[in-house]
């Protein structure tokens, strides 16, 4: 518990007090935001605002996690390091995209295929590493079963080792790509993606801490409720990582709220999607992620439907714009109003997910 609180506090302090330093640095480098021509006119004033704020988030998270580990003398776990690996790896992909935008002075950096390839490479590396490093009980950081609130009775390895591992890697890759791109699509208004991510990633503080208390490896667990226990490898450290990311996000949101003085950029949005995906995979709550990240699913789903309808009808639209938050801007809603209401929706999704997680334990 001390490590959890310390890690979150350190990352919060770092991002809160160091973000202004990075803002001045990014302005000196001329790392400013470029605006799409089809973006609402109200966004033109944001042109030139420093971007790549995800760099601050990643550094703050790494700082909080490793410094707290040194202070409390709690060594990092493989699970915690894997979350940081996926978060940082996707952040690098996003940084390349952002850097190309700034260098070429346009709103398009990496092409869609190149960005997907980068996400696939990082996702595959994460998937393969996640089924290595068994502990004394033979548990690896990730399970090869598909999970909802805990593992379902379906194991990819039942198809054979080679085919099973390939299928598992594809499954994890789909989760990583869809989650990171969904968060990326939601990052369109001041504070929208960071605030929503605080709620979604924050849910894993509760989930991880509860799984730790009810872990099957806990010698103090009541034998009468042993069948309700969780086989998650390092649940407490997953809660620590989640708290560290949330702390970094809270400090960053201070500077990213309307009117934003710095933007996440793809560096931040892809990194946050990576952290969220990794936490869900390693906490064995993969399908529950649909509800935990419900606001991201909603936005990404709207984009998919709009794009499909646009192509099938040769130019017709269902909504005025996509992603969804821009549709409401076109209708005249104030940016702050849209952001707060989306936060409320995100909170309701998270509450439903955490409630379902706990109800499953009660009814086991």
C-alpha positions as CSV (number, residue, x, y, z in Angstrom):
1,X,0.0,0.0,0.0
2,X,2.9,2.4,0.8
3,X,4.5,1.7,-2.5
4,X,1.2,2.4,-4.3
5,X,0.6,5.7,-2.6
6,X,4.2,6.8,-3.0
7,X,4.4,5.9,-6.7
8,X,1.2,7.8,-7.5
9,X,2.3,10.8,-5.5
10,X,5.8,10.9,-7.1
11,X,4.4,10.7,-10.6
12,X,1.8,13.3,-9.9
13,X,4.4,15.7,-8.5
14,X,6.7,15.2,-11.4
15,X,4.1,15.8,-14.1
16,X,2.5,18.7,-12.2
17,X,5.7,20.7,-11.6
18,X,7.8,19.5,-14.6
19,X,5.2,19.9,-17.4
20,X,5.8,23.7,-17.6
21,X,9.5,23.0,-18.1
22,X,8.7,20.7,-21.0
23,X,6.2,23.3,-22.4
24,X,9.0,25.8,-22.6
25,X,11.4,23.2,-24.1
26,X,8.9,22.1,-26.7
27,X,8.2,25.7,-27.7
28,X,12.0,26.2,-28.2
29,X,12.0,23.1,-30.4
30,X,8.9,24.5,-32.2
31,X,7.0,21.2,-31.5
32,X,3.6,22.8,-32.1
33,X,0.3,21.2,-33.1
34,X,-0.9,21.3,-36.6
35,X,-4.7,21.4,-37.4
36,X,-6.6,19.5,-40.0
37,X,-8.4,21.6,-42.6
38,X,-11.7,19.8,-41.8
39,X,-11.4,20.4,-38.1
40,X,-14.0,22.8,-36.4
41,X,-12.9,26.4,-36.8
42,X,-12.8,26.8,-33.0
43,X,-9.6,24.6,-33.1
44,X,-7.6,27.0,-35.3
45,X,-6.6,29.0,-32.2
46,X,-4.9,25.8,-30.9
47,X,-2.4,25.8,-33.8
48,X,1.1,25.9,-32.5
49,X,0.3,24.7,-29.0
50,X,3.1,22.4,-27.8
51,X,2.4,18.7,-28.5
52,X,4.1,15.4,-27.6
53,X,3.0,15.8,-24.0
54,X,3.0,12.1,-23.8
55,X,6.8,12.3,-23.2
56,X,6.0,14.0,-19.8
57,X,3.5,11.2,-19.0
58,X,5.9,8.4,-19.8
59,X,8.9,10.0,-17.9
60,X,6.6,10.8,-14.9
61,X,5.3,7.2,-14.8
62,X,8.8,5.7,-15.0
63,X,10.1,8.1,-12.4
64,X,7.3,7.4,-9.9
65,X,7.5,3.6,-10.4
66,X,11.2,3.1,-10.1
67,X,11.9,5.7,-7.4
68,X,9.1,4.4,-5.2
69,X,10.5,0.9,-5.7
70,X,13.9,2.1,-4.5
71,X,12.5,3.9,-1.5
72,X,10.4,1.1,-0.3
73,X,12.8,-1.6,-1.4
74,X,10.1,-3.4,-3.3
75,X,11.7,-4.8,-6.4
76,X,9.8,-4.3,-9.7
77,X,7.9,-7.3,-11.0
78,X,7.9,-8.8,-14.5
79,X,4.2,-7.8,-14.8
80,X,4.8,-4.2,-13.9
81,X,7.8,-4.0,-16.3
82,X,5.7,-5.4,-19.1
83,X,3.0,-2.7,-18.7
84,X,5.8,-0.1,-18.8
85,X,7.3,-1.8,-21.9
86,X,4.0,-1.7,-23.8
87,X,3.3,1.9,-22.7
88,X,6.7,3.1,-23.6
89,X,7.0,1.1,-26.9
90,X,3.7,2.5,-28.2
91,X,4.8,5.9,-27.0
92,X,7.8,5.7,-29.2
93,X,5.6,4.8,-32.2
94,X,3.5,7.9,-31.4
95,X,6.6,10.0,-31.0
96,X,7.8,9.1,-34.5
97,X,4.4,10.1,-35.8
98,X,4.3,13.4,-33.9
99,X,7.9,14.2,-34.9
100,X,7.1,13.7,-38.6
101,X,4.1,16.0,-38.3
102,X,6.2,18.7,-36.8
103,X,9.1,18.3,-39.2
104,X,6.9,18.2,-42.3
105,X,4.6,20.9,-40.9
106,X,1.4,19.0,-41.6
107,X,-1.2,17.1,-39.7
108,X,-0.3,13.7,-41.1
109,X,2.9,12.0,-39.8
110,X,3.2,8.2,-40.2
111,X,0.9,6.7,-42.7
112,X,-1.9,4.4,-41.4
113,X,-0.1,1.2,-42.5
114,X,3.3,2.3,-41.0
115,X,1.6,3.2,-37.7
116,X,-0.2,-0.2,-37.6
117,X,3.1,-2.0,-38.3
118,X,4.8,-0.2,-35.4
119,X,1.9,-1.1,-33.1
120,X,2.1,-4.8,-34.3
121,X,5.8,-5.0,-33.7
122,X,5.5,-3.7,-30.1
123,X,2.3,-5.8,-29.5
124,X,3.9,-9.0,-30.7
125,X,7.0,-8.4,-28.5
126,X,4.8,-7.8,-25.5
127,X,2.7,-10.9,-26.2
128,X,5.7,-13.2,-26.5
129,X,7.4,-11.8,-23.4
130,X,4.1,-12.0,-21.4
131,X,4.1,-15.8,-21.6
132,X,7.7,-16.2,-20.4
133,X,9.2,-15.8,-17.0
134,X,7.2,-18.3,-14.9
135,X,7.3,-18.0,-11.2
136,X,7.7,-20.7,-8.6
137,X,4.0,-21.7,-9.1
138,X,4.5,-21.9,-12.9
139,X,2.5,-18.7,-13.5
140,X,3.5,-16.4,-16.4
141,X,2.5,-12.7,-16.4
142,X,-0.2,-13.4,-19.0
143,X,-2.5,-16.3,-19.3
144,X,-3.0,-18.0,-22.7
145,X,-6.8,-18.2,-22.0
146,X,-9.3,-15.6,-23.1
147,X,-10.5,-13.7,-20.0
148,X,-13.6,-11.7,-19.0
149,X,-13.5,-11.0,-15.3
150,X,-11.2,-14.0,-14.9
151,X,-10.0,-16.7,-17.3
152,X,-12.7,-18.4,-19.3
153,X,-12.6,-22.1,-20.0
154,X,-10.8,-21.5,-23.4
155,X,-7.1,-21.9,-23.7
156,X,-5.3,-21.2,-27.0
157,X,-2.8,-23.9,-26.2
158,X,-5.5,-26.5,-26.4
159,X,-5.0,-26.1,-30.2
160,X,-1.4,-27.2,-29.8
161,X,1.7,-25.2,-28.8
162,X,2.6,-23.7,-32.1
163,X,-0.9,-22.8,-33.4
164,X,-1.9,-21.8,-29.9
165,X,1.0,-19.4,-29.4
166,X,0.3,-17.9,-32.9
167,X,-3.4,-17.5,-32.1
168,X,-2.6,-16.0,-28.7
169,X,-0.2,-13.4,-30.2
170,X,-2.8,-12.4,-32.8
171,X,-5.4,-12.0,-30.0
172,X,-3.1,-9.8,-27.9
173,X,-2.2,-7.9,-31.0
174,X,-5.8,-7.1,-31.8
175,X,-6.4,-5.9,-28.2
176,X,-3.3,-3.7,-28.3
177,X,-4.1,-2.1,-31.7
178,X,-7.8,-1.6,-31.0
179,X,-7.2,-0.1,-27.6
180,X,-4.4,2.2,-28.5
181,X,-6.2,3.5,-31.6
182,X,-9.4,4.0,-29.7
183,X,-7.7,6.2,-27.1
184,X,-5.9,8.0,-30.0
185,X,-9.3,8.8,-31.6
186,X,-10.7,10.1,-28.4
187,X,-7.8,12.6,-28.0
188,X,-9.4,15.5,-29.8
189,X,-10.5,18.0,-27.1
190,X,-8.7,19.6,-24.2
191,X,-8.6,17.1,-21.3
192,X,-10.9,14.5,-22.9
193,X,-8.5,11.6,-23.3
194,X,-6.5,12.2,-20.1
195,X,-9.6,12.6,-17.9
196,X,-11.2,9.5,-19.4
197,X,-8.0,7.6,-19.0
198,X,-7.8,8.5,-15.3
199,X,-11.1,6.8,-14.8
200,X,-10.4,3.8,-16.9
201,X,-6.8,3.1,-15.7
202,X,-7.8,4.0,-12.2
203,X,-10.2,1.1,-12.1
204,X,-7.2,-1.2,-12.2
205,X,-6.1,0.2,-8.9
206,X,-9.3,-1.2,-7.3
207,X,-9.2,-4.4,-9.4
208,X,-5.5,-5.1,-8.7
209,X,-5.7,-4.5,-5.0
210,X,-8.8,-6.7,-4.7
211,X,-7.1,-9.5,-6.7
212,X,-4.1,-9.2,-4.4
213,X,-6.3,-9.5,-1.3
214,X,-8.1,-12.5,-2.8
215,X,-5.0,-14.1,-4.5
216,X,-4.8,-17.9,-4.6
217,X,-1.2,-17.5,-3.4
218,X,-2.3,-15.6,-0.2
219,X,-1.7,-18.0,2.7
220,X,-4.1,-16.0,4.9
221,X,-7.1,-16.6,2.6
222,X,-10.1,-18.4,4.1
223,X,-10.1,-22.0,2.8
224,X,-13.9,-21.8,2.5
225,X,-13.6,-19.1,-0.2
226,X,-10.6,-20.5,-2.0
227,X,-12.6,-21.2,-5.1
228,X,-13.2,-17.4,-5.4
229,X,-9.5,-16.6,-5.5
230,X,-7.6,-15.1,-8.4
231,X,-4.6,-16.6,-10.2
232,X,-3.2,-13.2,-11.5
233,X,0.6,-13.2,-11.3
234,X,1.4,-9.8,-9.7
235,X,-1.8,-8.1,-8.9
236,X,-0.5,-5.6,-6.4
237,X,2.2,-4.3,-8.7
238,X,-0.3,-3.9,-11.5
239,X,-2.3,-1.7,-9.0
240,X,1.0,0.2,-8.3
241,X,1.6,0.8,-12.0
242,X,-2.0,1.9,-12.5
243,X,-1.7,4.3,-9.6
244,X,1.5,5.7,-11.1
245,X,-0.1,6.3,-14.5
246,X,-3.1,7.9,-12.9
247,X,-0.9,10.2,-10.8
248,X,1.0,11.3,-13.9
249,X,-2.3,11.9,-15.7
250,X,-3.7,14.1,-12.9
251,X,-0.6,16.3,-12.9
252,X,-0.7,16.5,-16.7
253,X,-4.4,17.3,-16.8
254,X,-3.8,20.5,-14.8
255,X,-2.0,21.8,-17.9
256,X,-4.1,20.0,-20.5
257,X,-7.5,21.2,-19.4
258,X,-9.2,23.9,-21.5
259,X,-7.5,26.0,-22.7
260,X,-4.8,23.5,-23.0
261,X,-1.2,24.6,-22.7
262,X,0.1,21.3,-24.0
263,X,-1.3,18.3,-25.9
264,X,-0.8,14.6,-25.5
265,X,0.0,14.0,-29.1
266,X,0.1,10.5,-30.5
267,X,3.0,10.0,-28.1
268,X,0.6,10.2,-25.2
269,X,-2.6,8.7,-26.6
270,X,-0.9,5.6,-27.9
271,X,1.1,5.2,-24.7
272,X,-2.1,5.4,-22.6
273,X,-3.9,2.9,-24.9
274,X,-0.9,0.6,-24.4
275,X,-1.0,0.9,-20.6
276,X,-4.7,0.2,-20.6
277,X,-4.4,-2.8,-22.8
278,X,-1.5,-4.3,-20.8
279,X,-3.3,-3.9,-17.5
280,X,-6.4,-5.6,-18.9
281,X,-4.4,-8.5,-20.3
282,X,-2.2,-9.1,-17.3
283,X,-5.1,-8.7,-14.9
284,X,-7.0,-11.3,-16.9
285,X,-9.9,-8.9,-17.6
286,X,-9.5,-8.7,-21.4
287,X,-13.2,-8.6,-22.4
288,X,-14.1,-6.5,-19.4
289,X,-12.0,-3.8,-21.1
290,X,-14.9,-3.2,-23.4
291,X,-16.8,-1.7,-20.4
292,X,-13.8,-0.2,-18.6
293,X,-12.9,1.7,-21.7
294,X,-16.5,2.1,-22.8
295,X,-16.0,5.8,-23.8
296,X,-13.1,4.8,-26.1
297,X,-15.2,2.0,-27.6
298,X,-18.1,4.4,-28.2
299,X,-15.9,6.9,-30.0
300,X,-14.0,4.3,-32.1
301,X,-17.3,2.6,-33.0
302,X,-18.8,5.8,-34.2
303,X,-15.8,6.5,-36.4
304,X,-16.0,2.9,-37.9
305,X,-19.7,3.3,-38.6
306,X,-19.4,6.7,-40.1
307,X,-16.5,5.7,-42.4
308,X,-18.3,2.5,-43.5
309,X,-21.5,4.4,-44.3
310,X,-19.5,7.2,-46.0
311,X,-17.9,4.7,-48.4
312,X,-21.0,2.6,-49.0
313,X,-23.2,5.7,-49.8
314,X,-20.4,7.5,-51.7
315,X,-20.2,10.6,-49.5
316,X,-23.2,10.6,-47.3
317,X,-22.8,10.9,-43.5
318,X,-24.8,9.8,-40.4
319,X,-23.3,12.3,-38.1
320,X,-22.0,15.8,-38.9
321,X,-18.4,14.8,-38.1
322,X,-16.3,12.1,-36.5
323,X,-14.9,11.3,-34.0
324,X,-18.1,11.7,-32.0
325,X,-16.9,14.8,-30.0
326,X,-16.5,16.8,-33.2
327,X,-20.1,16.0,-34.1
328,X,-21.3,17.7,-31.0
329,X,-18.9,20.7,-31.6
330,X,-20.6,21.0,-35.0
331,X,-23.9,21.2,-33.3
332,X,-22.7,24.1,-31.2
333,X,-21.9,22.5,-27.9
334,X,-19.1,24.2,-25.9
335,X,-15.9,22.2,-25.7
336,X,-15.9,22.1,-21.9
337,X,-19.5,20.9,-21.9
338,X,-18.6,18.0,-24.3
339,X,-15.5,17.0,-22.3
340,X,-17.3,17.0,-18.9
341,X,-20.3,15.0,-20.3
342,X,-17.9,12.5,-21.9
343,X,-16.2,12.1,-18.5
344,X,-19.5,11.4,-16.9
345,X,-20.2,8.7,-19.5
346,X,-16.7,7.3,-19.0
347,X,-17.3,7.2,-15.3
348,X,-20.6,5.3,-15.7
349,X,-18.9,2.7,-17.9
350,X,-16.1,2.2,-15.4
351,X,-18.6,2.0,-12.5
352,X,-20.5,-0.7,-14.3
353,X,-17.3,-2.6,-15.0
354,X,-16.0,-2.5,-11.5
355,X,-19.4,-3.3,-10.1
356,X,-19.6,-6.3,-12.4
357,X,-16.2,-7.4,-11.3
358,X,-17.2,-7.3,-7.6
359,X,-20.6,-8.9,-8.2
360,X,-18.9,-11.8,-10.0
361,X,-16.9,-12.5,-6.9
362,X,-20.0,-12.3,-4.7
363,X,-21.9,-14.7,-6.8
364,X,-19.0,-17.2,-7.4
